[in-house]
C-alpha cells in the first residue's frame, strides 16, 4: 500500500532526514562535507541565479555580491539546526514559502548527488529515496529535537564528547559563537536564559542519548 504524503505546511517546523542508499557513506572527505555546507547556505533562497557548482568557481567578491542579493529576497526555508554524518543527515527546518521544503530539498539533494557522483565516478541514486519528514508540533519538541541533532555525532561515536561543541559539520558551533551563517539559532535559543544554559541542556543528555543509540527503534534514527 503506497505511503500517504501529507502537505508540508508553511510556517511550521519539520525534522527532515535521509541516508545513503544501503546505508553507504555519502561523505567521504572533508571537501564533501564542505560542499554540502555550501549547498545548505546557498539553496534556502528562492531563485538562486546559477547552479552551486558554477557559483563556487566565482571570485570571493562576486560570491559575496550574489549572496547579499539573495539575502534581501525570500527564502524557501529557514534552517534551525542540522548535522551531517558519514552516511546520513538531519535537518530541522521551518518552511517559509509554500512547498518550500520540497523545493529546497530537491535543489540541495540533486546538487550534492551530482557533485558526489561526478567526483567518485559513480552512477545511480546516492540517497535512499525521497527525504523523510516529521512534523514538529510544540516548542518542547523543537528544542529537544535540536539537542538530538546536535548530539548525533557523539552518541554515534563519530567524535568524542570533548569535540561536541566544535564539530564543524553541525550547527552547534554557530549556536555557541552566535555567528549565524547557515542557521537561525534564535528560534531555539530564545527558550533559554543564555547560550551556556543551552549548552548545559545538551550536555545533560549525553549519557541518555548513548543509551538510546543502543535501542534505535525508540528514536528518530530508525526512520532513516
N, CA and C atoms as a LAMMPS dump frame, in Angstrom:
ITEM: TIMESTEP
0
ITEM: NUMBER OF ATOMS
672
ITEM: BOX BOUNDS ff ff ff
-5.0000000000000000e+02 5.0000000000000000e+02
-5.0000000000000000e+02 5.0000000000000000e+02
-5.0000000000000000e+02 5.0000000000000000e+02
ITEM: ATOMS id mol type element x y z
1 1 1 N 0.851 -1.196 0
2 1 2 C 0 0 0
3 1 3 C 0.882 1.24 0
4 2 1 N 0.67 2.188 -0.937
5 2 2 C 1.539 3.358 -1.019
6 2 3 C 1.404 4.234 0.21
7 3 1 N 2.531 4.874 0.572
8 3 2 C 2.547 5.761 1.722
9 3 3 C 1.821 7.058 1.399
10 4 1 N 0.956 7.493 2.314
11 4 2 C 0.237 8.747 2.13
12 4 3 C 1.152 9.898 2.525
13 5 1 N 1.282 10.882 1.643
14 5 2 C 2.117 12.041 1.917
15 5 3 C 1.235 13.238 2.214
16 6 1 N 1.407 13.819 3.375
17 6 2 C 0.651 14.994 3.748
18 6 3 C 1.433 16.237 3.364
19 7 1 N 0.737 17.305 2.954
20 7 2 C 1.454 18.524 2.568
21 7 3 C 2.201 19.116 3.743
22 8 1 N 3.365 19.671 3.451
23 8 2 C 4.153 20.357 4.464
24 8 3 C 3.642 21.792 4.558
25 9 1 N 3.351 22.215 5.753
26 9 2 C 2.622 23.464 5.971
27 9 3 C 3.585 24.623 6.214
28 10 1 N 3.364 25.718 5.522
29 10 2 C 4.199 26.907 5.677
30 10 3 C 4.082 27.47 7.09
31 11 1 N 5.201 27.958 7.603
32 11 2 C 5.355 28.487 8.965
33 11 3 C 5.338 27.394 10.027
34 12 1 N 5.494 26.146 9.608
35 12 2 C 5.612 25.031 10.536
36 12 3 C 7.032 24.465 10.472
37 13 1 N 7.369 23.703 11.531
38 13 2 C 8.704 23.133 11.669
39 13 3 C 8.673 21.632 11.373
40 14 1 N 9.78 21.143 10.783
41 14 2 C 9.861 19.728 10.419
42 14 3 C 11.272 19.195 10.648
43 15 1 N 11.318 17.956 11.093
44 15 2 C 12.567 17.194 11.123
45 15 3 C 12.672 16.48 9.787
46 16 1 N 13.697 16.804 9.031
47 16 2 C 13.881 16.269 7.68
48 16 3 C 15.19 15.495 7.653
49 17 1 N 15.177 14.298 7.091
50 17 2 C 16.377 13.475 7.137
51 17 3 C 16.388 12.463 5.998
52 18 1 N 17.591 11.966 5.706
53 18 2 C 17.771 10.918 4.708
54 18 3 C 19.141 10.29 4.917
55 19 1 N 19.365 9.169 4.263
56 19 2 C 20.649 8.482 4.367
57 19 3 C 21.06 7.95 3.005
58 20 1 N 22.286 7.477 2.932
59 20 2 C 22.785 6.919 1.694
60 20 3 C 22.107 5.602 1.35
61 21 1 N 22.041 5.313 0.063
62 21 2 C 21.489 4.044 -0.394
63 21 3 C 22.221 2.897 0.294
64 22 1 N 21.45 1.949 0.815
65 22 2 C 22.021 0.782 1.508
66 22 3 C 22.957 1.203 2.64
67 23 1 N 22.675 2.365 3.235
68 23 2 C 23.465 2.899 4.357
69 23 3 C 24.918 3.175 3.984
70 24 1 N 25.177 3.374 2.692
71 24 2 C 26.531 3.648 2.248
72 24 3 C 26.925 5.092 2.575
73 25 1 N 28.226 5.356 2.735
74 25 2 C 28.67 6.726 3.045
75 25 3 C 28.262 7.719 1.965
76 26 1 N 27.866 8.897 2.391
77 26 2 C 27.586 9.977 1.445
78 26 3 C 28.597 11.118 1.599
79 27 1 N 29.43 11.028 2.624
80 27 2 C 30.531 11.973 2.817
81 27 3 C 31.804 11.176 3.052
82 28 1 N 32.761 11.31 2.14
83 28 2 C 34 10.541 2.235
84 28 3 C 35.214 11.402 2.538
85 29 1 N 35.081 12.691 2.39
86 29 2 C 36.22 13.574 2.604
87 29 3 C 35.747 14.877 3.214
88 30 1 N 36.691 15.634 3.722
89 30 2 C 36.385 16.94 4.297
90 30 3 C 35.74 17.842 3.253
91 31 1 N 36.205 17.749 2.02
92 31 2 C 35.643 18.612 0.978
93 31 3 C 34.197 18.232 0.66
94 32 1 N 33.843 16.956 0.784
95 32 2 C 32.452 16.549 0.581
96 32 3 C 31.548 17.268 1.572
97 33 1 N 31.955 17.26 2.83
98 33 2 C 31.18 17.968 3.846
99 33 3 C 31.091 19.458 3.521
100 34 1 N 32.198 20.034 3.096
101 34 2 C 32.207 21.466 2.817
102 34 3 C 31.292 21.812 1.644
103 35 1 N 31.237 20.927 0.646
104 35 2 C 30.319 21.178 -0.473
105 35 3 C 28.876 21.161 0.03
106 36 1 N 28.555 20.193 0.875
107 36 2 C 27.198 20.112 1.417
108 36 3 C 26.87 21.346 2.253
109 37 1 N 27.841 21.83 3.028
110 37 2 C 27.622 23.043 3.817
111 37 3 C 27.358 24.239 2.905
112 38 1 N 28.071 24.3 1.807
113 38 2 C 27.839 25.379 0.84
114 38 3 C 26.427 25.299 0.269
115 39 1 N 25.978 24.083 -0.006
116 39 2 C 24.621 23.898 -0.529
117 39 3 C 23.574 24.301 0.502
118 40 1 N 23.84 24.003 1.771
119 40 2 C 22.906 24.409 2.829
120 40 3 C 22.826 25.934 2.933
121 41 1 N 23.911 26.618 2.636
122 41 2 C 23.932 28.084 2.703
123 41 3 C 23.278 28.722 1.484
124 42 1 N 23.387 28.064 0.339
125 42 2 C 23.007 28.662 -0.94
126 42 3 C 21.557 28.405 -1.334
127 43 1 N 21.082 27.205 -1.12
128 43 2 C 19.794 26.813 -1.691
129 43 3 C 18.553 27.128 -0.868
130 44 1 N 18.64 27.63 0.377
131 44 2 C 17.403 28.079 1.026
132 44 3 C 16.735 29.253 0.317
133 45 1 N 17.51 29.99 -0.48
134 45 2 C 16.998 31.201 -1.105
135 45 3 C 16.266 30.903 -2.406
136 46 1 N 15.186 31.632 -2.623
137 46 2 C 14.384 31.445 -3.832
138 46 3 C 15.121 32.017 -5.039
139 47 1 N 15.081 31.274 -6.128
140 47 2 C 15.653 31.704 -7.407
141 47 3 C 17.141 32.02 -7.35
142 48 1 N 17.97 31.101 -6.858
143 48 2 C 19.417 31.32 -6.969
144 48 3 C 19.775 31.49 -8.447
145 49 1 N 20.671 32.406 -8.789
146 49 2 C 20.898 32.767 -10.193
147 49 3 C 21.65 31.724 -11.004
148 50 1 N 22.252 30.736 -10.348
149 50 2 C 23.055 29.747 -11.067
150 50 3 C 23.209 28.512 -10.194
151 51 1 N 23.693 27.439 -10.786
152 51 2 C 23.966 26.232 -10.008
153 51 3 C 25.115 26.495 -9.041
154 52 1 N 25.094 25.782 -7.94
155 52 2 C 26.137 25.956 -6.926
156 52 3 C 27.518 25.649 -7.486
157 53 1 N 27.615 24.65 -8.336
158 53 2 C 28.923 24.281 -8.889
159 53 3 C 29.553 25.448 -9.656
160 54 1 N 28.726 26.239 -10.339
161 54 2 C 29.25 27.401 -11.053
162 54 3 C 29.512 28.552 -10.075
163 55 1 N 28.599 28.734 -9.126
164 55 2 C 28.762 29.779 -8.122
165 55 3 C 30.101 29.644 -7.402
166 56 1 N 30.496 28.417 -7.114
167 56 2 C 31.739 28.201 -6.372
168 56 3 C 32.985 28.546 -7.193
169 57 1 N 32.85 28.658 -8.489
170 57 2 C 34.003 28.999 -9.33
171 57 3 C 34.239 30.511 -9.41
172 58 1 N 33.331 31.288 -8.845
173 58 2 C 33.428 32.738 -8.925
174 58 3 C 34.424 33.277 -7.904
175 59 1 N 34.798 34.528 -8.082
176 59 2 C 35.683 35.186 -7.124
177 59 3 C 34.94 35.405 -5.812
178 60 1 N 35.677 35.597 -4.752
179 60 2 C 35.072 35.837 -3.438
180 60 3 C 34.198 37.081 -3.457
181 61 1 N 34.653 38.124 -4.156
182 61 2 C 33.888 39.365 -4.224
183 61 3 C 32.558 39.154 -4.922
184 62 1 N 32.579 38.384 -6.018
185 62 2 C 31.339 38.134 -6.766
186 62 3 C 30.379 37.255 -5.952
187 63 1 N 30.927 36.269 -5.247
188 63 2 C 30.092 35.433 -4.382
189 63 3 C 29.389 36.267 -3.326
190 64 1 N 30.131 37.148 -2.674
191 64 2 C 29.554 37.985 -1.626
192 64 3 C 28.464 38.878 -2.19
193 65 1 N 28.675 39.398 -3.395
194 65 2 C 27.677 40.255 -4.035
195 65 3 C 26.384 39.468 -4.291
196 66 1 N 26.514 38.25 -4.804
197 66 2 C 25.343 37.426 -5.088
198 66 3 C 24.614 37.055 -3.804
199 67 1 N 25.351 36.684 -2.771
200 67 2 C 24.725 36.297 -1.511
201 67 3 C 23.997 37.482 -0.864
202 68 1 N 24.558 38.679 -0.976
203 68 2 C 23.859 39.857 -0.444
204 68 3 C 22.519 40.041 -1.144
205 69 1 N 22.518 39.839 -2.452
206 69 2 C 21.269 39.963 -3.204
207 69 3 C 20.253 38.921 -2.802
208 70 1 N 20.715 37.68 -2.62
209 70 2 C 19.807 36.61 -2.233
210 70 3 C 19.213 36.863 -0.851
211 71 1 N 20.039 37.333 0.08
212 71 2 C 19.574 37.546 1.457
213 71 3 C 18.55 38.668 1.555
214 72 1 N 18.466 39.496 0.536
215 72 2 C 17.455 40.552 0.517
216 72 3 C 16.121 40.062 -0.029
217 73 1 N 16.097 38.82 -0.495
218 73 2 C 14.883 38.258 -1.067
219 73 3 C 14.229 37.233 -0.159
220 74 1 N 13.317 36.458 -0.736
221 74 2 C 12.584 35.454 0.022
222 74 3 C 13.386 34.15 0.134
223 75 1 N 12.973 33.331 1.094
224 75 2 C 13.598 32.028 1.298
225 75 3 C 12.539 30.937 1.253
226 76 1 N 12.961 29.783 0.764
227 76 2 C 12.09 28.609 0.815
228 76 3 C 11.919 28.13 2.25
229 77 1 N 13.026 28.152 2.971
230 77 2 C 13.052 27.585 4.321
231 77 3 C 14.037 28.352 5.199
232 78 1 N 13.894 28.16 6.495
233 78 2 C 14.936 28.555 7.445
234 78 3 C 15.494 27.286 8.066
235 79 1 N 16.81 27.221 8.183
236 79 2 C 17.45 26.079 8.827
237 79 3 C 17.642 26.43 10.295
238 80 1 N 17.031 25.637 11.178
239 80 2 C 17.101 25.901 12.603
240 80 3 C 18.265 25.137 13.229
241 81 1 N 18.51 23.926 12.766
242 81 2 C 19.642 23.115 13.232
243 81 3 C 19.921 22.054 12.177
244 82 1 N 21.156 21.544 12.175
245 82 2 C 21.498 20.495 11.222
246 82 3 C 22.698 19.715 11.712
247 83 1 N 22.855 18.526 11.16
248 83 2 C 24.085 17.76 11.337
249 83 3 C 24.294 16.907 10.096
250 84 1 N 25.536 16.85 9.656
251 84 2 C 25.946 15.965 8.561
252 84 3 C 26.765 14.844 9.166
253 85 1 N 26.345 13.606 8.877
254 85 2 C 27.009 12.424 9.406
255 85 3 C 27.559 11.606 8.244
256 86 1 N 28.461 10.654 8.5
257 86 2 C 29.089 9.945 7.375
258 86 3 C 28.125 9.339 6.361
259 87 1 N 26.98 8.794 6.823
260 87 2 C 26.065 8.181 5.851
261 87 3 C 24.646 8.723 5.927
262 88 1 N 24.44 9.841 6.635
263 88 2 C 23.103 10.423 6.688
264 88 3 C 23.174 11.872 7.163
265 89 1 N 22.034 12.533 7.131
266 89 2 C 21.962 13.901 7.638
267 89 3 C 20.611 14.132 8.304
268 90 1 N 20.597 15.103 9.222
269 90 2 C 19.383 15.559 9.883
270 90 3 C 19.279 17.065 9.721
271 91 1 N 18.088 17.548 9.405
272 91 2 C 17.836 18.973 9.305
273 91 3 C 16.587 19.314 10.118
274 92 1 N 16.629 20.402 10.846
275 92 2 C 15.447 20.952 11.49
276 92 3 C 15.096 22.21 10.718
277 93 1 N 13.979 22.17 10
278 93 2 C 13.634 23.231 9.059
279 93 3 C 12.304 23.881 9.409
280 94 1 N 12.212 25.157 9.117
281 94 2 C 10.941 25.871 9.142
282 94 3 C 10.601 26.241 7.707
283 95 1 N 9.444 25.816 7.243
284 95 2 C 9.04 26.166 5.88
285 95 3 C 8.532 27.605 5.875
286 96 1 N 9.106 28.435 5.021
287 96 2 C 8.74 29.847 4.969
288 96 3 C 8.075 30.249 3.652
289 97 1 N 7.848 29.28 2.779
290 97 2 C 7.274 29.524 1.449
291 97 3 C 6.536 28.249 1.067
292 98 1 N 5.399 28.382 0.431
293 98 2 C 4.615 27.201 0.082
294 98 3 C 5.442 26.207 -0.74
295 99 1 N 5.43 24.945 -0.293
296 99 2 C 6.215 23.861 -0.889
297 99 3 C 7.716 24.122 -0.79
298 100 1 N 8.099 24.994 0.146
299 100 2 C 9.496 25.394 0.242
300 100 3 C 10.439 24.271 0.621
301 101 1 N 10.021 23.405 1.55
302 101 2 C 10.904 22.314 1.956
303 101 3 C 11.159 21.374 0.795
304 102 1 N 10.125 21.026 0.058
305 102 2 C 10.293 20.128 -1.089
306 102 3 C 11.205 20.744 -2.14
307 103 1 N 11.039 22.038 -2.394
308 103 2 C 11.861 22.705 -3.399
309 103 3 C 13.315 22.796 -2.937
310 104 1 N 13.496 23.179 -1.677
311 104 2 C 14.86 23.249 -1.141
312 104 3 C 15.532 21.888 -1.166
313 105 1 N 14.843 20.852 -0.72
314 105 2 C 15.442 19.53 -0.663
315 105 3 C 15.781 19.009 -2.054
316 106 1 N 14.962 19.332 -3.037
317 106 2 C 15.27 18.932 -4.408
318 106 3 C 16.568 19.587 -4.878
319 107 1 N 16.71 20.88 -4.637
320 107 2 C 17.923 21.596 -5.04
321 107 3 C 19.142 21.082 -4.281
322 108 1 N 19.01 20.956 -2.98
323 108 2 C 20.12 20.521 -2.14
324 108 3 C 20.566 19.108 -2.496
325 109 1 N 19.632 18.168 -2.541
326 109 2 C 19.988 16.762 -2.776
327 109 3 C 20.483 16.532 -4.196
328 110 1 N 19.848 17.161 -5.172
329 110 2 C 20.288 16.973 -6.554
330 110 3 C 21.679 17.554 -6.773
331 111 1 N 21.925 18.731 -6.193
332 111 2 C 23.235 19.351 -6.342
333 111 3 C 24.311 18.487 -5.71
334 112 1 N 24.068 18.033 -4.5
335 112 2 C 25.085 17.229 -3.822
336 112 3 C 25.277 15.884 -4.51
337 113 1 N 24.203 15.264 -4.954
338 113 2 C 24.318 13.964 -5.628
339 113 3 C 25.122 14.08 -6.917
340 114 1 N 24.881 15.149 -7.674
341 114 2 C 25.659 15.363 -8.906
342 114 3 C 27.137 15.54 -8.585
343 115 1 N 27.41 16.346 -7.577
344 115 2 C 28.797 16.557 -7.162
345 115 3 C 29.445 15.23 -6.778
346 116 1 N 28.785 14.459 -5.919
347 116 2 C 29.346 13.216 -5.4
348 116 3 C 29.549 12.195 -6.517
349 117 1 N 28.553 12.027 -7.372
350 117 2 C 28.658 11.044 -8.447
351 117 3 C 29.754 11.408 -9.441
352 118 1 N 29.894 12.694 -9.707
353 118 2 C 30.957 13.128 -10.617
354 118 3 C 32.33 12.899 -10
355 119 1 N 32.482 13.282 -8.76
356 119 2 C 33.778 13.16 -8.084
357 119 3 C 34.22 11.707 -7.971
358 120 1 N 33.286 10.825 -7.621
359 120 2 C 33.647 9.429 -7.367
360 120 3 C 33.293 8.493 -8.526
361 121 1 N 32.948 9.103 -9.674
362 121 2 C 32.702 8.349 -10.911
363 121 3 C 31.724 7.196 -10.676
364 122 1 N 30.589 7.55 -10.097
365 122 2 C 29.549 6.569 -9.864
366 122 3 C 28.267 7.017 -10.56
367 123 1 N 27.333 6.093 -10.705
368 123 2 C 26.038 6.397 -11.306
369 123 3 C 24.936 5.902 -10.379
370 124 1 N 23.745 6.438 -10.582
371 124 2 C 22.609 5.999 -9.797
372 124 3 C 22.343 6.881 -8.59
373 125 1 N 21.238 6.615 -7.912
374 125 2 C 20.859 7.427 -6.752
375 125 3 C 21.896 7.337 -5.639
376 126 1 N 22.125 8.444 -4.986
377 126 2 C 23.018 8.481 -3.826
378 126 3 C 22.231 8.291 -2.533
379 127 1 N 21.036 8.871 -2.488
380 127 2 C 20.221 8.859 -1.273
381 127 3 C 19.087 7.847 -1.388
382 128 1 N 18.601 7.439 -0.236
383 128 2 C 17.603 6.378 -0.178
384 128 3 C 16.205 6.957 -0.384
385 129 1 N 15.879 7.223 -1.642
386 129 2 C 14.552 7.713 -1.976
387 129 3 C 14.33 9.15 -1.554
388 130 1 N 13.058 9.508 -1.491
389 130 2 C 12.663 10.86 -1.101
390 130 3 C 12.985 11.068 0.377
391 131 1 N 13.258 12.307 0.734
392 131 2 C 13.54 12.617 2.133
393 131 3 C 12.339 12.259 3.009
394 132 1 N 12.624 11.986 4.28
395 132 2 C 11.583 11.736 5.277
396 132 3 C 11.366 13.012 6.085
397 133 1 N 10.17 13.18 6.595
398 133 2 C 9.88 14.367 7.398
399 133 3 C 8.936 14.035 8.541
400 134 1 N 9.157 14.683 9.674
401 134 2 C 8.306 14.555 10.848
402 134 3 C 7.911 15.955 11.299
403 135 1 N 6.617 16.171 11.445
404 135 2 C 6.108 17.481 11.85
405 135 3 C 6.427 17.74 13.325
406 136 1 N 6.951 18.917 13.613
407 136 2 C 7.243 19.319 14.983
408 136 3 C 6.088 20.196 15.458
409 137 1 N 5.388 19.739 16.475
410 137 2 C 4.122 20.369 16.858
411 137 3 C 4.23 21.318 18.036
412 138 1 N 5.26 21.18 18.875
413 138 2 C 5.353 22.01 20.074
414 138 3 C 6.764 22.591 20.222
415 139 1 N 6.858 23.637 21.024
416 139 2 C 8.168 24.224 21.313
417 139 3 C 9.059 23.217 22.026
418 140 1 N 8.482 22.431 22.9
419 140 2 C 9.255 21.418 23.616
420 140 3 C 9.884 20.427 22.641
421 141 1 N 9.102 19.984 21.666
422 141 2 C 9.641 19.081 20.64
423 141 3 C 10.763 19.768 19.865
424 142 1 N 10.591 21.04 19.581
425 142 2 C 11.583 21.786 18.81
426 142 3 C 12.936 21.809 19.516
427 143 1 N 12.933 22.143 20.795
428 143 2 C 14.216 22.259 21.494
429 143 3 C 14.839 20.89 21.746
430 144 1 N 14.008 19.89 22.019
431 144 2 C 14.553 18.553 22.231
432 144 3 C 15.118 17.984 20.927
433 145 1 N 14.48 18.285 19.799
434 145 2 C 14.996 17.817 18.515
435 145 3 C 16.317 18.493 18.189
436 146 1 N 16.446 19.77 18.511
437 146 2 C 17.73 20.444 18.276
438 146 3 C 18.831 19.741 19.051
439 147 1 N 18.535 19.332 20.281
440 147 2 C 19.519 18.614 21.085
441 147 3 C 19.831 17.261 20.48
442 148 1 N 18.809 16.54 20.065
443 148 2 C 19.024 15.238 19.427
444 148 3 C 19.942 15.363 18.211
445 149 1 N 19.692 16.369 17.395
446 149 2 C 20.504 16.592 16.196
447 149 3 C 21.951 16.899 16.586
448 150 1 N 22.134 17.785 17.533
449 150 2 C 23.492 18.182 17.912
450 150 3 C 24.265 17.066 18.608
451 151 1 N 23.564 16.157 19.271
452 151 2 C 24.236 15.048 19.948
453 151 3 C 24.575 13.895 19.009
454 152 1 N 24.022 13.899 17.81
455 152 2 C 24.204 12.767 16.911
456 152 3 C 25.647 12.319 16.723
457 153 1 N 26.603 13.216 16.498
458 153 2 C 27.987 12.762 16.289
459 153 3 C 28.597 12.084 17.503
460 154 1 N 28.174 12.499 18.71
461 154 2 C 28.726 11.912 19.937
462 154 3 C 28.086 10.561 20.228
463 155 1 N 26.76 10.502 20.201
464 155 2 C 26.093 9.244 20.559
465 155 3 C 26.337 8.162 19.507
466 156 1 N 26.678 8.574 18.279
467 156 2 C 27.02 7.609 17.232
468 156 3 C 28.505 7.292 17.193
469 157 1 N 29.272 7.875 18.142
470 157 2 C 30.707 7.616 18.283
471 157 3 C 31.521 8.076 17.075
472 158 1 N 31.036 9.1 16.394
473 158 2 C 31.807 9.692 15.298
474 158 3 C 32.89 10.606 15.854
475 159 1 N 32.584 11.265 16.965
476 159 2 C 33.547 12.142 17.624
477 159 3 C 33.48 11.897 19.134
478 160 1 N 34.546 12.245 19.867
479 160 2 C 34.491 12.163 21.334
480 160 3 C 33.686 13.326 21.901
481 161 1 N 33.253 13.185 23.137
482 161 2 C 32.433 14.215 23.776
483 161 3 C 33.108 15.582 23.756
484 162 1 N 34.426 15.617 23.924
485 162 2 C 35.132 16.897 24.021
486 162 3 C 35.057 17.71 22.733
487 163 1 N 34.699 17.066 21.615
488 163 2 C 34.62 17.772 20.333
489 163 3 C 33.2 18.157 19.949
490 164 1 N 32.237 17.903 20.844
491 164 2 C 30.833 18.149 20.518
492 164 3 C 30.588 19.578 20.066
493 165 1 N 31.141 20.548 20.781
494 165 2 C 30.816 21.943 20.51
495 165 3 C 31.663 22.559 19.404
496 166 1 N 32.58 21.777 18.858
497 166 2 C 33.395 22.272 17.742
498 166 3 C 33.21 21.432 16.477
499 167 1 N 32.281 20.477 16.496
500 167 2 C 32.056 19.635 15.313
501 167 3 C 31.569 20.526 14.173
502 168 1 N 32.41 20.711 13.175
503 168 2 C 32.161 21.734 12.167
504 168 3 C 31.112 21.359 11.138
505 169 1 N 30.617 20.125 11.194
506 169 2 C 29.595 19.708 10.228
507 169 3 C 28.218 19.638 10.87
508 170 1 N 28.035 20.427 11.902
509 170 2 C 26.724 20.603 12.505
510 170 3 C 26.536 22.085 12.813
511 171 1 N 25.361 22.435 13.252
512 171 2 C 25.08 23.83 13.599
513 171 3 C 25.523 24.182 15.012
514 172 1 N 26.038 23.222 15.754
515 172 2 C 26.429 23.501 17.134
516 172 3 C 27.435 24.65 17.254
517 173 1 N 28.504 24.717 16.44
518 173 2 C 29.416 25.862 16.572
519 173 3 C 28.719 27.21 16.39
520 174 1 N 27.761 27.292 15.477
521 174 2 C 27.044 28.55 15.291
522 174 3 C 26.195 28.883 16.517
523 175 1 N 25.594 27.871 17.132
524 175 2 C 24.842 28.093 18.369
525 175 3 C 25.763 28.66 19.458
526 176 1 N 26.985 28.163 19.509
527 176 2 C 27.896 28.555 20.579
528 176 3 C 28.515 29.932 20.358
529 177 1 N 28.848 30.266 19.097
530 177 2 C 29.568 31.521 18.878
531 177 3 C 28.675 32.678 18.422
532 178 1 N 27.404 32.385 18.134
533 178 2 C 26.476 33.452 17.766
534 178 3 C 26.673 34.011 16.38
535 179 1 N 27.521 33.381 15.574
536 179 2 C 27.764 33.821 14.201
537 179 3 C 26.915 32.961 13.267
538 180 1 N 25.701 33.426 12.977
539 180 2 C 24.729 32.602 12.273
540 180 3 C 24.858 32.764 10.755
541 181 1 N 25.662 31.885 10.15
542 181 2 C 25.839 31.906 8.704
543 181 3 C 24.833 31.016 7.987
544 182 1 N 24.48 29.9 8.597
545 182 2 C 23.572 28.932 7.977
546 182 3 C 22.254 28.864 8.733
547 183 1 N 22.302 28.859 10.047
548 183 2 C 21.098 28.591 10.838
549 183 3 C 20.507 29.855 11.459
550 184 1 N 19.264 29.734 11.862
551 184 2 C 18.583 30.764 12.641
552 184 3 C 18.387 30.19 14.043
553 185 1 N 19.47 30.173 14.79
554 185 2 C 19.504 29.503 16.086
555 185 3 C 18.611 30.167 17.121
556 186 1 N 18.275 31.437 16.903
557 186 2 C 17.447 32.133 17.886
558 186 3 C 16.084 31.484 18.056
559 187 1 N 15.641 30.731 17.062
560 187 2 C 14.359 30.032 17.171
561 187 3 C 14.372 29.053 18.34
562 188 1 N 15.543 28.518 18.663
563 188 2 C 15.705 27.611 19.797
564 188 3 C 16.255 28.349 21.01
565 189 1 N 17.288 29.159 20.801
566 189 2 C 17.989 29.772 21.929
567 189 3 C 17.139 30.763 22.71
568 190 1 N 16.111 31.311 22.1
569 190 2 C 15.259 32.245 22.839
570 190 3 C 14.473 31.565 23.96
571 191 1 N 14.459 30.235 23.938
572 191 2 C 13.793 29.488 25.008
573 191 3 C 14.716 29.266 26.207
574 192 1 N 15.946 29.769 26.128
575 192 2 C 16.929 29.587 27.199
576 192 3 C 17.424 30.943 27.681
577 193 1 N 17.858 30.991 28.929
578 193 2 C 18.338 32.24 29.515
579 193 3 C 19.643 32.698 28.881
580 194 1 N 20.438 31.73 28.406
581 194 2 C 21.747 32.065 27.848
582 194 3 C 22.223 30.907 26.972
583 195 1 N 23.282 31.167 26.23
584 195 2 C 23.906 30.108 25.438
585 195 3 C 24.447 29.025 26.358
586 196 1 N 24.981 29.434 27.497
587 196 2 C 25.502 28.472 28.462
588 196 3 C 24.387 27.545 28.969
589 197 1 N 23.192 28.078 29.13
590 197 2 C 22.062 27.259 29.583
591 197 3 C 21.707 26.215 28.522
592 198 1 N 21.768 26.613 27.256
593 198 2 C 21.51 25.632 26.189
594 198 3 C 22.608 24.578 26.172
595 199 1 N 23.835 24.995 26.36
596 199 2 C 24.962 24.063 26.387
597 199 3 C 24.759 23.015 27.482
598 200 1 N 24.343 23.448 28.652
599 200 2 C 24.084 22.514 29.744
600 200 3 C 22.927 21.58 29.404
601 201 1 N 21.914 22.112 28.747
602 201 2 C 20.76 21.313 28.31
603 201 3 C 21.203 20.17 27.409
604 202 1 N 22.147 20.451 26.53
605 202 2 C 22.655 19.424 25.613
606 202 3 C 23.532 18.415 26.361
607 203 1 N 24.486 18.908 27.131
608 203 2 C 25.437 18.037 27.829
609 203 3 C 24.729 17.084 28.782
610 204 1 N 23.707 17.568 29.444
611 204 2 C 22.993 16.747 30.425
612 204 3 C 22.336 15.518 29.807
613 205 1 N 22.255 15.499 28.497
614 205 2 C 21.535 14.404 27.829
615 205 3 C 22.477 13.422 27.135
616 206 1 N 23.783 13.613 27.252
617 206 2 C 24.722 12.776 26.51
618 206 3 C 24.592 11.305 26.897
619 207 1 N 24.602 11.012 28.174
620 207 2 C 24.526 9.612 28.615
621 207 3 C 23.226 8.966 28.168
622 208 1 N 22.134 9.697 28.311
623 208 2 C 20.836 9.17 27.898
624 208 3 C 20.816 8.937 26.38
625 209 1 N 21.417 9.876 25.627
626 209 2 C 21.472 9.719 24.18
627 209 3 C 22.236 8.485 23.755
628 210 1 N 23.302 8.2 24.48
629 210 2 C 24.081 6.997 24.171
630 210 3 C 23.268 5.732 24.441
631 211 1 N 22.46 5.751 25.476
632 211 2 C 21.6 4.6 25.763
633 211 3 C 20.56 4.428 24.667
634 212 1 N 19.992 5.525 24.207
635 212 2 C 19.009 5.443 23.129
636 212 3 C 19.641 4.908 21.849
637 213 1 N 20.898 5.237 21.631
638 213 2 C 21.582 4.752 20.432
639 213 3 C 21.615 3.227 20.399
640 214 1 N 21.589 2.608 21.572
641 214 2 C 21.612 1.148 21.642
642 214 3 C 20.257 0.536 21.293
643 215 1 N 19.2 1.359 21.337
644 215 2 C 17.851 0.871 21.032
645 215 3 C 17.211 1.84 20.036
646 216 1 N 17.733 1.879 18.84
647 216 2 C 17.364 2.891 17.859
648 216 3 C 15.891 2.883 17.481
649 217 1 N 15.218 1.786 17.721
650 217 2 C 13.803 1.736 17.36
651 217 3 C 12.972 2.694 18.214
652 218 1 N 13.57 3.261 19.269
653 218 2 C 12.863 4.225 20.102
654 218 3 C 13.186 5.665 19.705
655 219 1 N 13.992 5.856 18.685
656 219 2 C 14.403 7.204 18.303
657 219 3 C 14.041 7.475 16.862
658 220 1 N 14.247 8.742 16.457
659 220 2 C 14.04 9.138 15.059
660 220 3 C 14.902 8.332 14.119
661 221 1 N 16.067 7.91 14.612
662 221 2 C 17.088 7.285 13.757
663 221 3 C 16.552 6.079 13.022
664 222 1 N 15.614 5.365 13.62
665 222 2 C 15.08 4.178 12.985
666 222 3 C 14.317 4.506 11.707
667 223 1 N 13.871 5.762 11.604
668 223 2 C 13.107 6.165 10.433
669 223 3 C 13.988 6.538 9.246
670 224 1 N 15.3 6.586 9.468
671 224 2 C 16.195 6.98 8.373
672 224 3 C 16.305 5.85 7.359
